[in-house]
Amino acid sequence: MQLETLTVSVQDHIATVRLNRPDKANAMNAVMWQDIRRAFDWVDTEAHARVAVLEGEGKHFTAGIDLQMMMGIAPQIQDPCDGRTRESLRRVILDMQDTLTSLERCRKPVLAAIHGACVGGGIDLICCADMRYCSADAYFSIKEIDIGMVADVGTLQRLPKIVGSQGLVRELAYTGRRVEAAEAREIGLVNRVFDSREALQAGVREIAAMVASKSPLSIRGTKEMLNYARDHSVADGLNYIATWNSAMLMSEDLSKAMMAGKGGAPNFRD
Protein backbone atom coordinates (compact mmCIF):
# COMPACT_ATOMS: atom_id res chain seq x y z
CA MET A 1 0.00 0.00 0.00
CA GLN A 2 1.09 3.59 -0.65
CA LEU A 3 1.39 5.98 2.28
CA GLU A 4 3.09 9.37 2.62
CA THR A 5 5.04 8.83 5.86
CA LEU A 6 5.30 5.03 6.10
CA THR A 7 6.34 2.20 3.85
CA VAL A 8 4.48 -1.11 4.03
CA SER A 9 5.45 -4.38 2.38
CA VAL A 10 4.79 -8.10 2.82
CA GLN A 11 7.26 -10.92 2.21
CA ASP A 12 7.07 -14.52 3.45
CA HIS A 13 3.90 -13.65 5.42
CA ILE A 14 5.76 -10.91 7.35
CA ALA A 15 4.46 -7.35 6.95
CA THR A 16 7.11 -4.66 7.44
CA VAL A 17 5.75 -1.27 8.52
CA ARG A 18 8.52 1.33 8.50
CA LEU A 19 8.30 4.91 9.78
CA ASN A 20 9.71 6.89 6.89
CA ARG A 21 10.57 10.49 7.78
CA PRO A 22 14.30 9.97 8.40
CA ASP A 23 15.17 13.62 7.77
CA LYS A 24 12.87 14.52 10.69
CA ALA A 25 14.02 11.63 12.94
CA ASN A 26 10.64 10.04 12.11
CA ALA A 27 8.82 12.71 14.10
CA MET A 28 5.14 11.85 14.14
CA ASN A 29 3.33 14.57 12.18
CA ALA A 30 -0.42 14.71 11.54
CA VAL A 31 -0.16 12.59 8.39
CA MET A 32 1.89 9.90 10.14
CA TRP A 33 -0.67 9.49 12.91
CA GLN A 34 -3.33 8.75 10.30
CA ASP A 35 -0.95 6.60 8.22
CA ILE A 36 -0.25 4.38 11.24
CA ARG A 37 -3.93 3.54 11.54
CA ARG A 38 -4.28 2.94 7.79
CA ALA A 39 -1.23 0.68 7.80
CA PHE A 40 -2.35 -1.55 10.66
CA ASP A 41 -5.95 -1.67 9.48
CA TRP A 42 -4.50 -2.94 6.21
CA VAL A 43 -2.28 -5.51 7.94
CA ASP A 44 -5.33 -6.71 9.87
CA THR A 45 -7.27 -7.45 6.68
CA GLU A 46 -4.42 -8.53 4.38
CA ALA A 47 -4.64 -12.33 4.33
CA HIS A 48 -1.00 -12.90 3.38
CA ALA A 49 0.26 -10.90 6.39
CA ARG A 50 0.41 -13.15 9.45
CA VAL A 51 2.68 -10.98 11.61
CA ALA A 52 3.99 -7.40 11.43
CA VAL A 53 7.36 -5.82 12.19
CA LEU A 54 7.35 -2.11 13.05
CA GLU A 55 10.65 -0.28 12.56
CA GLY A 56 12.06 3.13 11.66
CA GLU A 57 14.07 4.41 8.71
CA GLY A 58 17.21 6.44 9.34
CA LYS A 59 19.16 7.14 12.52
CA HIS A 60 16.28 6.94 15.02
CA PHE A 61 13.10 4.95 15.55
CA THR A 62 11.16 8.12 16.31
CA ALA A 63 11.62 11.47 18.01
CA GLY A 64 7.96 11.41 19.05
CA ILE A 65 5.23 13.84 18.17
CA ASP A 66 6.16 16.56 15.68
CA LEU A 67 6.16 19.87 17.58
CA GLN A 68 4.91 21.73 14.50
CA MET A 69 1.85 19.51 14.62
CA MET A 70 1.37 20.41 18.30
CA MET A 71 1.52 24.12 17.50
CA GLY A 72 -0.94 23.68 14.64
CA ILE A 73 -3.69 22.11 16.74
CA ALA A 74 -4.92 25.30 18.44
CA PRO A 75 -5.93 27.15 15.24
CA GLN A 76 -7.75 24.06 13.97
CA ILE A 77 -9.98 23.68 17.02
CA GLN A 78 -10.64 27.36 17.72
CA ASP A 79 -14.30 28.29 18.28
CA PRO A 80 -15.95 31.40 19.75
CA CYS A 81 -17.45 29.04 22.34
CA ASP A 82 -14.82 27.85 24.82
CA GLY A 83 -16.79 24.68 25.52
CA ARG A 84 -16.82 23.73 21.84
CA THR A 85 -13.09 24.42 21.56
CA ARG A 86 -12.44 22.02 24.45
CA GLU A 87 -14.79 19.44 22.95
CA SER A 88 -12.86 19.61 19.66
CA LEU A 89 -9.54 19.15 21.47
CA ARG A 90 -10.90 16.12 23.27
CA ARG A 91 -11.94 14.60 19.96
CA VAL A 92 -8.46 15.22 18.53
CA ILE A 93 -6.86 13.43 21.49
CA LEU A 94 -9.30 10.51 21.27
CA ASP A 95 -8.57 10.15 17.57
CA MET A 96 -4.82 10.13 18.19
CA GLN A 97 -5.33 7.46 20.85
CA ASP A 98 -7.28 5.40 18.35
CA THR A 99 -4.55 5.59 15.72
CA LEU A 100 -2.13 3.82 18.09
CA THR A 101 -4.76 1.41 19.39
CA SER A 102 -4.92 0.14 15.80
CA LEU A 103 -1.81 -1.93 16.65
CA GLU A 104 -3.76 -3.68 19.41
CA ARG A 105 -6.87 -4.02 17.26
CA CYS A 106 -4.83 -5.64 14.49
CA ARG A 107 -5.41 -9.39 14.81
CA LYS A 108 -1.82 -10.12 13.78
CA PRO A 109 1.02 -9.82 16.34
CA VAL A 110 3.11 -6.66 16.02
CA LEU A 111 6.84 -6.80 16.84
CA ALA A 112 8.54 -3.43 17.39
CA ALA A 113 12.23 -3.25 16.37
CA ILE A 114 13.66 -0.10 17.97
CA HIS A 115 16.98 1.61 17.33
CA GLY A 116 18.28 5.03 18.32
CA ALA A 117 15.80 7.38 19.97
CA CYS A 118 12.32 6.30 20.99
CA VAL A 119 10.83 9.17 22.94
CA GLY A 120 7.52 10.81 23.71
CA GLY A 121 4.87 9.54 21.32
CA GLY A 122 7.23 6.73 20.37
CA ILE A 123 6.73 5.20 23.83
CA ASP A 124 2.95 5.41 23.35
CA LEU A 125 3.40 3.67 19.99
CA ILE A 126 5.60 0.76 21.10
CA CYS A 127 3.44 0.12 24.17
CA CYS A 128 0.72 -0.95 21.72
CA ALA A 129 2.97 -3.59 20.14
CA ASP A 130 2.85 -7.23 21.23
CA MET A 131 6.61 -7.45 21.75
CA ARG A 132 9.46 -4.94 21.75
CA TYR A 133 13.12 -5.52 20.82
CA CYS A 134 15.92 -2.99 20.52
CA SER A 135 19.53 -2.51 19.47
CA ALA A 136 22.23 -1.56 21.96
CA ASP A 137 22.14 2.09 20.85
CA ALA A 138 18.43 2.51 21.63
CA TYR A 139 17.17 4.78 24.38
CA PHE A 140 13.72 5.65 25.69
CA SER A 141 12.15 8.67 27.39
CA ILE A 142 8.65 9.73 28.43
CA LYS A 143 9.46 13.18 27.13
CA GLU A 144 6.06 14.86 27.48
CA ILE A 145 6.88 16.16 30.97
CA ASP A 146 9.73 18.23 29.49
CA ILE A 147 7.37 20.15 27.22
CA GLY A 148 4.89 20.81 30.02
CA MET A 149 2.19 18.27 29.22
CA VAL A 150 0.76 15.00 30.47
CA ALA A 151 1.32 12.00 28.16
CA ASP A 152 -2.17 11.39 26.83
CA VAL A 153 -2.19 8.68 24.16
CA GLY A 154 -1.41 5.50 26.08
CA THR A 155 1.95 5.42 27.88
CA LEU A 156 0.54 6.08 31.35
CA GLN A 157 -2.16 3.45 30.84
CA ARG A 158 -0.15 0.68 29.15
CA LEU A 159 3.41 0.97 30.42
CA PRO A 160 2.61 0.00 34.06
CA LYS A 161 1.12 -3.25 32.77
CA ILE A 162 4.22 -3.93 30.66
CA VAL A 163 6.92 -3.30 33.27
CA GLY A 164 4.79 -4.25 36.29
CA SER A 165 5.90 -1.37 38.52
CA GLN A 166 3.85 1.72 39.26
CA GLY A 167 6.76 3.27 41.14
CA LEU A 168 9.15 2.92 38.21
CA VAL A 169 6.66 4.26 35.65
CA ARG A 170 5.96 7.23 37.91
CA GLU A 171 9.70 7.93 38.17
CA LEU A 172 10.08 7.85 34.39
CA ALA A 173 6.95 9.93 33.79
CA TYR A 174 7.79 12.57 36.43
CA THR A 175 11.46 12.96 35.44
CA GLY A 176 11.49 12.21 31.70
CA ARG A 177 14.90 10.63 32.25
CA ARG A 178 16.59 8.55 29.59
CA VAL A 179 16.40 4.76 29.78
CA GLU A 180 19.23 3.02 27.95
CA ALA A 181 18.82 -0.32 26.19
CA ALA A 182 20.25 -2.44 29.03
CA GLU A 183 17.86 -0.93 31.57
CA ALA A 184 14.96 -1.28 29.16
CA ARG A 185 15.67 -5.02 29.07
CA GLU A 186 16.09 -5.19 32.85
CA ILE A 187 12.71 -3.61 33.54
CA GLY A 188 10.92 -5.66 30.87
CA LEU A 189 10.19 -2.87 28.42
CA VAL A 190 11.97 -4.86 25.71
CA ASN A 191 12.29 -8.63 25.37
CA ARG A 192 15.87 -8.60 24.13
CA VAL A 193 18.74 -6.26 23.21
CA PHE A 194 20.73 -6.90 20.02
CA ASP A 195 24.30 -5.70 19.49
CA SER A 196 23.56 -3.72 16.33
CA ARG A 197 20.71 -2.49 14.17
CA GLU A 198 21.52 -5.18 11.60
CA ALA A 199 21.42 -7.89 14.27
CA LEU A 200 18.15 -6.41 15.55
CA GLN A 201 16.48 -6.60 12.15
CA ALA A 202 17.72 -10.13 11.51
CA GLY A 203 16.75 -11.34 14.98
CA VAL A 204 13.27 -9.83 14.92
CA ARG A 205 12.66 -11.26 11.45
CA GLU A 206 13.64 -14.69 12.73
CA ILE A 207 11.11 -14.41 15.56
CA ALA A 208 8.47 -13.07 13.16
CA ALA A 209 9.09 -16.02 10.84
CA MET A 210 8.48 -18.43 13.73
CA VAL A 211 5.18 -16.70 14.47
CA ALA A 212 4.22 -16.75 10.78
CA SER A 213 4.81 -20.51 10.63
CA LYS A 214 2.13 -21.23 13.25
CA SER A 215 -1.60 -21.60 12.73
CA PRO A 216 -2.85 -18.12 11.73
CA LEU A 217 -6.24 -18.83 13.28
CA SER A 218 -4.62 -19.82 16.59
CA ILE A 219 -2.24 -16.85 16.58
CA ARG A 220 -5.13 -14.45 16.07
CA GLY A 221 -7.09 -16.12 18.87
CA THR A 222 -4.11 -16.06 21.21
CA LYS A 223 -3.68 -12.30 20.70
CA GLU A 224 -7.38 -11.77 21.32
CA MET A 225 -7.21 -13.76 24.57
CA LEU A 226 -4.05 -12.06 25.86
CA ASN A 227 -5.42 -8.58 25.21
CA TYR A 228 -8.69 -9.50 26.90
CA ALA A 229 -7.00 -11.12 29.91
CA ARG A 230 -4.83 -8.04 30.48
CA ASP A 231 -7.90 -5.90 31.13
CA HIS A 232 -10.25 -8.42 32.83
CA SER A 233 -10.31 -10.80 35.77
CA VAL A 234 -9.00 -14.35 35.54
CA ALA A 235 -12.58 -15.63 35.77
CA ASP A 236 -13.67 -13.39 32.88
CA GLY A 237 -10.69 -14.53 30.80
CA LEU A 238 -11.40 -18.22 31.43
CA ASN A 239 -15.03 -17.75 30.49
CA TYR A 240 -14.09 -15.96 27.26
CA ILE A 241 -11.56 -18.59 26.16
CA ALA A 242 -14.12 -21.33 26.81
CA THR A 243 -16.57 -19.55 24.54
CA TRP A 244 -13.87 -18.78 21.95
CA ASN A 245 -12.59 -22.34 21.70
CA SER A 246 -16.07 -23.80 21.62
CA ALA A 247 -16.31 -21.96 18.30
CA MET A 248 -12.73 -22.05 16.99
CA LEU A 249 -11.04 -25.17 18.38
CA MET A 250 -12.26 -27.75 15.87
CA SER A 251 -10.50 -26.22 12.89
CA GLU A 252 -8.56 -27.60 9.95
CA ASP A 253 -5.46 -26.05 11.54
CA LEU A 254 -5.82 -28.35 14.54
CA SER A 255 -6.02 -31.40 12.28
CA LYS A 256 -3.02 -30.29 10.23
CA ALA A 257 -0.92 -29.58 13.31
CA MET A 258 -1.74 -32.96 14.86
CA MET A 259 -0.95 -34.77 11.63
CA ALA A 260 2.33 -32.86 11.33
CA GLY A 261 3.39 -34.38 14.62
CA LYS A 262 3.89 -37.59 12.70
CA GLY A 263 6.47 -35.93 10.44
CA GLY A 264 6.74 -32.84 8.23
CA ALA A 265 5.67 -29.25 8.80
CA PRO A 266 2.00 -28.24 8.58
CA ASN A 267 0.95 -26.00 5.70
CA PHE A 268 -1.69 -23.64 7.05
CA ARG A 269 -4.05 -21.49 5.00
CA ASP A 270 -3.98 -17.74 5.67
C-alpha positions as CSV (number, residue, x, y, z in Angstrom):
1,M,0.0,0.0,0.0
2,Q,1.1,3.6,-0.7
3,L,1.4,6.0,2.3
4,E,3.1,9.4,2.6
5,T,5.0,8.8,5.9
6,L,5.3,5.0,6.1
7,T,6.3,2.2,3.8
8,V,4.5,-1.1,4.0
9,S,5.4,-4.4,2.4
10,V,4.8,-8.1,2.8
11,Q,7.3,-10.9,2.2
12,D,7.1,-14.5,3.5
13,H,3.9,-13.6,5.4
14,I,5.8,-10.9,7.4
15,A,4.5,-7.3,6.9
16,T,7.1,-4.7,7.4
17,V,5.7,-1.3,8.5
18,R,8.5,1.3,8.5
19,L,8.3,4.9,9.8
20,N,9.7,6.9,6.9
21,R,10.6,10.5,7.8
22,P,14.3,10.0,8.4
23,D,15.2,13.6,7.8
24,K,12.9,14.5,10.7
25,A,14.0,11.6,12.9
26,N,10.6,10.0,12.1
27,A,8.8,12.7,14.1
28,M,5.1,11.9,14.1
29,N,3.3,14.6,12.2
30,A,-0.4,14.7,11.5
31,V,-0.2,12.6,8.4
32,M,1.9,9.9,10.1
33,W,-0.7,9.5,12.9
34,Q,-3.3,8.7,10.3
35,D,-1.0,6.6,8.2
36,I,-0.3,4.4,11.2
37,R,-3.9,3.5,11.5
38,R,-4.3,2.9,7.8
39,A,-1.2,0.7,7.8
40,F,-2.3,-1.5,10.7
41,D,-6.0,-1.7,9.5
42,W,-4.5,-2.9,6.2
43,V,-2.3,-5.5,7.9
44,D,-5.3,-6.7,9.9
45,T,-7.3,-7.5,6.7
46,E,-4.4,-8.5,4.4
47,A,-4.6,-12.3,4.3
48,H,-1.0,-12.9,3.4
49,A,0.3,-10.9,6.4
50,R,0.4,-13.2,9.5
51,V,2.7,-11.0,11.6
52,A,4.0,-7.4,11.4
53,V,7.4,-5.8,12.2
54,L,7.4,-2.1,13.1
55,E,10.7,-0.3,12.6
56,G,12.1,3.1,11.7
57,E,14.1,4.4,8.7
58,G,17.2,6.4,9.3
59,K,19.2,7.1,12.5
60,H,16.3,6.9,15.0
61,F,13.1,4.9,15.6
62,T,11.2,8.1,16.3
63,A,11.6,11.5,18.0
64,G,8.0,11.4,19.1
65,I,5.2,13.8,18.2
66,D,6.2,16.6,15.7
67,L,6.2,19.9,17.6
68,Q,4.9,21.7,14.5
69,M,1.9,19.5,14.6
70,M,1.4,20.4,18.3
71,M,1.5,24.1,17.5
72,G,-0.9,23.7,14.6
73,I,-3.7,22.1,16.7
74,A,-4.9,25.3,18.4
75,P,-5.9,27.2,15.2
76,Q,-7.8,24.1,14.0
77,I,-10.0,23.7,17.0
78,Q,-10.6,27.4,17.7
79,D,-14.3,28.3,18.3
80,P,-15.9,31.4,19.8
81,C,-17.5,29.0,22.3
82,D,-14.8,27.8,24.8
83,G,-16.8,24.7,25.5
84,R,-16.8,23.7,21.8
85,T,-13.1,24.4,21.6
86,R,-12.4,22.0,24.4
87,E,-14.8,19.4,22.9
88,S,-12.9,19.6,19.7
89,L,-9.5,19.2,21.5
90,R,-10.9,16.1,23.3
91,R,-11.9,14.6,20.0
92,V,-8.5,15.2,18.5
93,I,-6.9,13.4,21.5
94,L,-9.3,10.5,21.3
95,D,-8.6,10.2,17.6
96,M,-4.8,10.1,18.2
97,Q,-5.3,7.5,20.8
98,D,-7.3,5.4,18.3
99,T,-4.5,5.6,15.7
100,L,-2.1,3.8,18.1
101,T,-4.8,1.4,19.4
102,S,-4.9,0.1,15.8
103,L,-1.8,-1.9,16.7
104,E,-3.8,-3.7,19.4
105,R,-6.9,-4.0,17.3
106,C,-4.8,-5.6,14.5
107,R,-5.4,-9.4,14.8
108,K,-1.8,-10.1,13.8
109,P,1.0,-9.8,16.3
110,V,3.1,-6.7,16.0
111,L,6.8,-6.8,16.8
112,A,8.5,-3.4,17.4
113,A,12.2,-3.2,16.4
114,I,13.7,-0.1,18.0
115,H,17.0,1.6,17.3
116,G,18.3,5.0,18.3
117,A,15.8,7.4,20.0
118,C,12.3,6.3,21.0
119,V,10.8,9.2,22.9
120,G,7.5,10.8,23.7
121,G,4.9,9.5,21.3
122,G,7.2,6.7,20.4
123,I,6.7,5.2,23.8
124,D,3.0,5.4,23.3
125,L,3.4,3.7,20.0
126,I,5.6,0.8,21.1
127,C,3.4,0.1,24.2
128,C,0.7,-1.0,21.7
129,A,3.0,-3.6,20.1
130,D,2.9,-7.2,21.2
131,M,6.6,-7.5,21.8
132,R,9.5,-4.9,21.8
133,Y,13.1,-5.5,20.8
134,C,15.9,-3.0,20.5
135,S,19.5,-2.5,19.5
136,A,22.2,-1.6,22.0
137,D,22.1,2.1,20.8
138,A,18.4,2.5,21.6
139,Y,17.2,4.8,24.4
140,F,13.7,5.7,25.7
141,S,12.2,8.7,27.4
142,I,8.7,9.7,28.4
143,K,9.5,13.2,27.1
144,E,6.1,14.9,27.5
145,I,6.9,16.2,31.0
146,D,9.7,18.2,29.5
147,I,7.4,20.1,27.2
148,G,4.9,20.8,30.0
149,M,2.2,18.3,29.2
150,V,0.8,15.0,30.5
151,A,1.3,12.0,28.2
152,D,-2.2,11.4,26.8
153,V,-2.2,8.7,24.2
154,G,-1.4,5.5,26.1
155,T,1.9,5.4,27.9
156,L,0.5,6.1,31.4
157,Q,-2.2,3.5,30.8
158,R,-0.2,0.7,29.1
159,L,3.4,1.0,30.4
160,P,2.6,0.0,34.1
161,K,1.1,-3.3,32.8
162,I,4.2,-3.9,30.7
163,V,6.9,-3.3,33.3
164,G,4.8,-4.2,36.3
165,S,5.9,-1.4,38.5
166,Q,3.8,1.7,39.3
167,G,6.8,3.3,41.1
168,L,9.1,2.9,38.2
169,V,6.7,4.3,35.7
170,R,6.0,7.2,37.9
171,E,9.7,7.9,38.2
172,L,10.1,7.8,34.4
173,A,7.0,9.9,33.8
174,Y,7.8,12.6,36.4
175,T,11.5,13.0,35.4
176,G,11.5,12.2,31.7
177,R,14.9,10.6,32.3
178,R,16.6,8.6,29.6
179,V,16.4,4.8,29.8
180,E,19.2,3.0,27.9
181,A,18.8,-0.3,26.2
182,A,20.3,-2.4,29.0
183,E,17.9,-0.9,31.6
184,A,15.0,-1.3,29.2
185,R,15.7,-5.0,29.1
186,E,16.1,-5.2,32.8
187,I,12.7,-3.6,33.5
188,G,10.9,-5.7,30.9
189,L,10.2,-2.9,28.4
190,V,12.0,-4.9,25.7
191,N,12.3,-8.6,25.4
192,R,15.9,-8.6,24.1
193,V,18.7,-6.3,23.2
194,F,20.7,-6.9,20.0
195,D,24.3,-5.7,19.5
196,S,23.6,-3.7,16.3
197,R,20.7,-2.5,14.2
198,E,21.5,-5.2,11.6
199,A,21.4,-7.9,14.3
200,L,18.1,-6.4,15.5
201,Q,16.5,-6.6,12.1
202,A,17.7,-10.1,11.5
203,G,16.7,-11.3,15.0
204,V,13.3,-9.8,14.9
205,R,12.7,-11.3,11.5
206,E,13.6,-14.7,12.7
207,I,11.1,-14.4,15.6
208,A,8.5,-13.1,13.2
209,A,9.1,-16.0,10.8
210,M,8.5,-18.4,13.7
211,V,5.2,-16.7,14.5
212,A,4.2,-16.8,10.8
213,S,4.8,-20.5,10.6
214,K,2.1,-21.2,13.2
215,S,-1.6,-21.6,12.7
216,P,-2.8,-18.1,11.7
217,L,-6.2,-18.8,13.3
218,S,-4.6,-19.8,16.6
219,I,-2.2,-16.9,16.6
220,R,-5.1,-14.5,16.1
221,G,-7.1,-16.1,18.9
222,T,-4.1,-16.1,21.2
223,K,-3.7,-12.3,20.7
224,E,-7.4,-11.8,21.3
225,M,-7.2,-13.8,24.6
226,L,-4.0,-12.1,25.9
227,N,-5.4,-8.6,25.2
228,Y,-8.7,-9.5,26.9
229,A,-7.0,-11.1,29.9
230,R,-4.8,-8.0,30.5
231,D,-7.9,-5.9,31.1
232,H,-10.2,-8.4,32.8
233,S,-10.3,-10.8,35.8
234,V,-9.0,-14.4,35.5
235,A,-12.6,-15.6,35.8
236,D,-13.7,-13.4,32.9
237,G,-10.7,-14.5,30.8
238,L,-11.4,-18.2,31.4
239,N,-15.0,-17.7,30.5
240,Y,-14.1,-16.0,27.3
241,I,-11.6,-18.6,26.2
242,A,-14.1,-21.3,26.8
243,T,-16.6,-19.5,24.5
244,W,-13.9,-18.8,21.9
245,N,-12.6,-22.3,21.7
246,S,-16.1,-23.8,21.6
247,A,-16.3,-22.0,18.3
248,M,-12.7,-22.1,17.0
249,L,-11.0,-25.2,18.4
250,M,-12.3,-27.7,15.9
251,S,-10.5,-26.2,12.9
252,E,-8.6,-27.6,9.9
253,D,-5.5,-26.0,11.5
254,L,-5.8,-28.4,14.5
255,S,-6.0,-31.4,12.3
256,K,-3.0,-30.3,10.2
257,A,-0.9,-29.6,13.3
258,M,-1.7,-33.0,14.9
259,M,-0.9,-34.8,11.6
260,A,2.3,-32.9,11.3
261,G,3.4,-34.4,14.6
262,K,3.9,-37.6,12.7
263,G,6.5,-35.9,10.4
264,G,6.7,-32.8,8.2
265,A,5.7,-29.3,8.8
266,P,2.0,-28.2,8.6
267,N,0.9,-26.0,5.7
268,F,-1.7,-23.6,7.0
269,R,-4.0,-21.5,5.0
270,D,-4.0,-17.7,5.7
